[in-house]
Amino acid sequence: MEIFNEISPLRAFLKQARMSGKTLGFVPTMGALHDGHLSLLKVAKLENDITICSIYVNPAQFNNPSDLSKYPRTIVRDSDMLKKVECDILFNPIDEEIYPDSPQIKFDFGQLDKVMEGHFRPGHFSGVALVVAKLFNIVEPNNVYFGQKDWQQFTIIKRMVQELKFNLELKSIPTTREADGLALSSRNLRLNPTQRGQAHILYEALSFAKEQLWKERHDFPSVYQSVQEMFRDIPGVRLEYFELVDSINLKSISNVDEANHPILCIAAYFGEVRLIDNMFLQ
């Protein structure tokens, strides 16, 4: 595996690969890798000649300085994991490479970045879009792979790709889960044993709501009340939002017939650790 910490040598290496007719598959990450990330890399390896993984904890997308400082950084372990799945290139830049100056550009995605994550983390998706646009320009991949768990992020990046005419294809890969249903996330490393035991409530809530909405045909307000009750008596756990939305435009809907592809989205705090998840209804 080739490791690059600077942009110029990476660009030169990838330019030669493209001139040789090689296709590039790219998996952007913030490190603390897990089997979910590896599932993206495995698909990328099947579909491309060269697989690139970036590891960069992007300060521009953090609203809470404490969250940024506590974000797990496990670069040695991550490098070993990438080698085991035969990733070809690791791009692991320092802040000065990505942000040589304080960034001035802001993104506004209208409705898409004002709801759910965007409502509770204002400016978050502007920071995400900025670093992803930089990475796309640096790597110039043919195909880019994201996990379904961050569906709102995927929807926003898809809009950015369309509007800025990036010449690449975005692919969303199904969420990888633990045996109890908890979606794999780098933030899971911050859960203590009690919180880890509680965290499966996210998957239970989504599964319950899907059953009620899709099979029993209940409307969302009544299901929402039931999900609130599920969280109410769990000590140290706080439901932040629970939404049924159209997966294309992220607009809230009250029943499954209002959208062709409805999706349930949820966020909750387990102590100081904030986790998100989602589930398509079809």
C-alpha positions in Angstrom: 0.0 0.0 0.0 1.3 3.4 -1.0 0.9 6.1 1.7 0.7 9.8 0.8 0.6 12.7 3.3 0.9 15.5 0.6 -1.3 16.4 -2.3 1.3 17.0 -5.0 2.9 13.5 -5.0 -0.5 11.9 -4.8 -1.8 13.8 -7.8 1.3 12.9 -9.8 0.9 9.2 -8.9 -2.8 9.2 -9.8 -2.2 11.1 -13.0 0.1 8.3 -14.2 -2.5 5.7 -13.3 -5.2 7.5 -15.3 -2.9 7.9 -18.3 -2.4 4.1 -18.1 -6.2 3.6 -18.3 -6.7 2.7 -14.7 -10.0 3.3 -13.0 -10.0 4.8 -9.5 -12.3 3.9 -6.6 -12.3 6.3 -3.7 -13.5 5.8 -0.1 -13.3 9.1 1.9 -13.2 8.5 5.7 -12.3 10.2 9.0 -10.5 7.1 10.2 -11.2 4.9 13.2 -12.0 2.3 10.6 -14.4 -0.6 11.1 -16.0 -3.4 9.0 -18.4 -0.9 7.5 -15.6 1.1 5.9 -14.0 -2.2 4.8 -17.2 -3.2 3.1 -17.0 -0.1 1.0 -13.3 -0.8 0.1 -14.1 -4.3 -0.9 -16.8 -3.1 -3.3 -14.4 -0.5 -4.6 -11.7 -3.1 -5.2 -14.2 -5.2 -7.2 -15.2 -2.3 -9.4 -12.0 -0.4 -10.0 -8.3 -1.0 -10.8 -7.0 1.2 -8.0 -8.6 1.7 -4.6 -7.9 4.9 -2.6 -8.9 5.5 1.0 -8.5 8.9 2.6 -8.3 9.4 6.4 -8.8 13.0 7.5 -10.6 14.3 10.5 -12.2 17.4 9.0 -12.3 20.3 11.5 -14.7 22.3 9.3 -17.6 19.9 9.9 -17.5 19.9 13.7 -19.8 22.3 15.6 -18.6 21.2 19.0 -14.8 21.6 19.7 -15.0 18.9 22.4 -16.5 16.4 19.8 -13.5 17.2 17.5 -10.9 16.7 20.2 -12.5 13.4 21.3 -13.0 12.0 17.9 -11.0 8.7 17.8 -7.7 8.7 15.9 -6.3 5.3 15.3 -4.0 5.7 12.3 -1.7 2.7 13.0 -4.6 0.3 13.4 -6.3 1.9 10.4 -3.3 1.4 8.2 -3.1 -2.3 9.2 -6.7 -2.8 8.4 -6.3 -1.2 5.0 -3.4 -3.4 4.2 -5.4 -6.5 5.1 -8.1 -5.6 2.5 -5.3 -4.8 0.0 -6.2 -1.1 -0.4 -3.8 0.4 -2.9 -3.4 4.0 -1.6 -3.9 5.7 1.7 -4.1 9.5 1.7 -3.5 10.8 5.2 -2.9 14.6 5.0 -2.3 17.1 7.8 -4.6 20.1 8.3 -2.1 22.4 6.5 -2.4 20.4 3.3 -6.2 20.6 3.2 -6.6 24.1 4.7 -3.4 26.1 4.1 -5.6 29.2 4.9 -8.8 29.7 6.9 -11.6 28.6 4.5 -14.0 31.3 3.3 -16.3 29.3 1.0 -19.7 28.3 2.4 -22.2 25.9 0.9 -26.0 26.3 1.1 -28.1 23.3 0.0 -31.5 24.8 0.7 -33.9 22.3 2.3 -31.4 19.5 2.3 -29.1 20.9 4.9 -31.7 22.6 7.1 -33.4 19.5 8.5 -32.3 16.7 10.8 -28.5 16.8 11.1 -28.5 20.3 9.5 -31.0 21.6 12.0 -29.1 20.4 15.0 -25.6 20.9 13.6 -25.8 24.2 11.7 -22.9 24.6 9.2 -22.0 20.9 9.5 -22.8 20.1 5.9 -21.1 23.2 4.5 -17.9 21.8 6.2 -18.6 18.3 4.8 -19.2 19.6 1.3 -16.0 21.7 1.4 -13.7 18.9 2.3 -15.4 16.4 0.0 -15.1 18.9 -2.9 -11.4 19.3 -2.1 -10.9 15.5 -2.0 -12.7 15.0 -5.3 -10.5 17.6 -7.0 -7.4 16.0 -5.5 -8.2 12.4 -6.3 -10.4 12.8 -9.4 -11.9 9.3 -8.9 -14.2 7.4 -11.2 -16.3 6.0 -8.4 -16.9 7.1 -4.8 -18.4 5.0 -2.1 -20.3 6.1 1.0 -22.2 4.1 3.6 -26.0 4.3 3.8 -25.9 5.3 7.5 -25.1 8.8 6.5 -28.0 9.1 4.0 -28.5 12.8 4.5 -24.8 13.4 3.8 -25.0 11.2 0.7 -28.0 13.2 -0.6 -26.2 16.5 -0.1 -23.0 15.3 -1.7 -25.0 13.9 -4.7 -26.5 17.4 -5.1 -23.1 19.0 -5.0 -21.8 16.5 -7.6 -24.7 17.4 -9.9 -24.4 21.1 -9.5 -20.6 21.4 -9.7 -20.4 18.8 -12.6 -17.9 16.4 -11.0 -17.2 13.7 -13.4 -17.7 10.7 -11.1 -20.3 8.2 -9.9 -21.5 8.1 -6.3 -22.5 4.8 -4.8 -24.3 4.2 -1.5 -23.5 0.9 0.2 -25.9 -0.7 2.7 -25.1 -0.2 6.4 -23.0 -2.8 8.2 -24.5 -3.8 11.6 -23.5 -5.6 14.8 -25.4 -8.7 15.8 -27.9 -6.7 17.8 -28.5 -4.3 14.9 -26.3 -1.4 16.0 -24.9 0.4 12.9 -21.1 0.3 12.8 -19.7 3.8 13.5 -16.4 5.2 14.5 -18.2 6.9 17.4 -19.1 3.5 18.8 -15.6 3.4 20.2 -16.5 6.2 22.6 -19.4 4.2 24.2 -18.8 2.7 27.6 -20.2 -0.8 28.3 -23.5 0.5 29.6 -24.0 2.8 26.7 -23.1 0.1 24.2 -25.7 -2.1 25.8 -28.3 0.7 25.4 -27.4 1.7 21.8 -29.3 -1.1 20.1 -32.4 0.9 20.9 -31.8 2.8 17.7 -32.2 -0.3 15.5 -35.1 -1.5 17.6 -36.9 1.9 17.2 -36.4 1.9 13.4 -37.5 -1.7 13.0 -40.6 -1.1 15.2 -41.5 2.0 13.2 -41.0 0.3 9.9 -43.4 -2.5 11.0 -46.0 0.0 12.1 -45.8 2.3 9.1 -45.3 -0.2 6.3 -47.2 -3.3 7.4 -49.8 -1.9 9.9 -50.2 1.3 7.9 -50.2 3.6 10.9 -49.5 7.3 10.4 -46.2 8.7 11.5 -47.3 11.0 14.4 -48.7 8.0 16.3 -45.6 6.0 15.7 -43.4 8.9 16.7 -45.2 9.0 20.1 -44.5 5.3 20.6 -40.8 5.7 19.8 -40.5 8.6 22.2 -41.9 6.3 24.9 -39.2 3.7 24.1 -36.5 6.2 24.9 -38.1 8.0 27.8 -37.2 5.7 30.6 -33.6 4.8 29.5 -31.2 6.6 31.9 -28.5 8.7 30.2 -30.2 8.4 26.7 -31.9 11.2 24.9 -33.7 11.0 21.6 -32.7 14.1 19.5 -34.8 13.5 16.4 -36.9 10.8 14.7 -38.2 11.6 11.2 -40.0 10.0 8.3 -38.8 11.7 5.1 -38.7 11.4 1.4 -35.3 10.0 0.7 -34.9 12.1 -2.4 -35.6 15.6 -1.1 -35.6 14.9 2.7 -39.0 16.5 3.2 -41.0 15.3 6.2 -44.0 13.1 5.4 -46.7 11.7 7.6 -47.4 8.4 5.9 -45.6 6.0 3.6 -47.8 6.8 0.6 -46.5 10.4 0.3 -43.1 9.3 -1.2 -41.8 6.6 -3.5 -38.8 5.9 -1.4 -39.5 6.9 2.3 -36.7 6.6 4.9 -36.7 6.7 8.7 -33.9 8.8 10.2 -32.9 8.9 13.9 -30.4 10.5 16.2 -29.9 10.1 19.9 -27.3 10.8 22.6 -25.9 8.1 24.8 -24.2 10.2 27.5 -22.1 12.6 25.4 -21.9 10.3 22.4 -24.2 11.1 19.6 -25.2 8.3 17.2 -27.4 8.3 14.0 -29.0 5.7 11.9 -31.7 5.2 9.3 -33.8 2.6 7.6 -35.6 2.5 4.2 -39.1 1.3 4.3 -38.9 -0.7 1.1 
